[in-house]
């Protein structure tokens, strides 16, 4: 077994254990101090549910990150060539600044989510906070560098739009037991398969996220015993969006440039949910920022599925499109076009079924 895979397994195990125990502690705290998500017309649960499960996910991630990745970066100052080449080389110049920007932006998103869980912020205020966190990431040097993004401002604008879109998409997806955490895990594993093998740091971050979300998911599967809240859902979206920017999906030896679409496929479930529900609200003349029960999962329940069946169905869709994303870096132009057409076909079938039932 490669030494790298031992590192990935270690990152997963540590964050899983930290998150598992952390979720138990946070649940006790939320029940003790009545930090509960109350039932409502837009929500699926009938009883008050402990909130702030995202604290355990984010806490596990940062405890491991600061205790290991931060320590490894310090070792590069003393000439540790393996760490410099295996973990940080692909980030280029100012690698430490970029990692610090990633962690700082994540803290801002997390704190914004905690405040929203406790005090229910206005949608526009949350949006401003998300833009600030995305700006921190961009100013640290983490930006999309696609073939068509030739200047700083265009690259910065597209990167910030992508970060804010995915941050909200995972937050919107957190509407049924186990849905957001499960899709996050599937997306992370898809990313793990489709990023270049020498993106060691990206793969470590992915395994940290799988472990953190996995430890929480144990308590969040139906019937859920705790919710992650905006603090956890927005952080999941922020990190997945950032990894999509950091990861290398196309190199000179990659058969097709369309391989850069792999992150879009891997994250197509939350993107489909967000874009479709925004379209439905816009078409009906409603405020696109106001919540309702017309998300992907809710529409599956309207078709006759139970909430648990709807979540399992979405898991299956995420796995199918995620496997397609993992294949993109290996295929030539014809193969990538087939995968993209297949993905469009999957979502087209879903739309047809929903419209027919309606």
C-alpha positions, 0 to 999 in steps of 0.5 A: 500500500502506498504511504500516501494512502496510509496518510489518507486513512489516518486523516479519515480515522482521526476526524471520524472519531473526533466528529463522532464524540464531538457530535455526542457532546454538542447534542448534550449541550444543545439539549441542555441549553435549548438550542433547538430547531423548532418544527414549522411549515417549511420543515419535515420534523415534527419535534424540536431537534438539537442544532449545532451538529456542524460544530462537531464537523468543523471542530474535527476538521480544524483540530486535525488541520491545525494539529497536523497540516499546520505543523507540517507546514512549519516543518517546511521551514526546516527543510523537510523536502518530502512535505514541501514536494508532496503536500505543498508543491502544487499550490505554487508560491505562497503555499502557506498563505493559500492554506491560511486563506482556506482555513480563515475563510472556513472560520468566517463561514462557520461563525456566520452559520453559528450566528444564523443558527442562533439568531436567524440572520436576514438572507442578504446579511448571510450573503454578504458574509459569504461574499466576504469569506470568498473574498478572503479565499481569493485574496490569499491566491486561491482562484480558478485558473481555467483556460478562458479566465485570462485576468485577475478580476475575471478569475476572482469574480468567477471564483467568488460566484462559485464559492457563494453558489456552492455554499448556499447549495449545500445549505439548501440541500440540508432539508432531510435527515442525512441528506446534506452530510451523505451527499457531501461524503459522496462528492468528496469521494468522487473528488478523491477519484478524479483529482490528480494523484499528486494533489496529496494535500487536496486528498488529505482535505477530502478525507478529513471532510469524509471523516468529519461528515461521517462521524456526524452522519451516524447521528443524523441518519433517519430518524435524526438525533441532531441537525448540523444547522447552517454552521455545518451545511455552509461549511461543507459547501464552502470546503467542497467549492474550495477543493474544486478550485484547488484540485488539478483535474487537467494536465498536459497528459489528460486526454480532454480539456473537458475533464475540468468539468469533473467538479461540476458533475461531482457537485451536480446534485446540490447544483440541480437542487438549487437551480431548479428550486430557484427557477420554480420560485422565479416562475411563480413570482416568489422571492428566490431567497425565501425557503419552501418545500419544493426542493429536490427531496421534497418533490420526490416525497410528493411523488409518493416516496418516504423521506428516507426513500427520497434521501436514498434516491438522491444518494444513488443519483449522486453516486451515478454522476460522481462515478461519471465525474471520476471517469472524465480525466481518463477519457478522450473527447468522445468519452467525456461527451458521452459522460456529460450526455449521460448526466444530462439524461439522468437529470432530464429523466428526473424532471420528466418524472416529476412533471408527469406526476404533477 
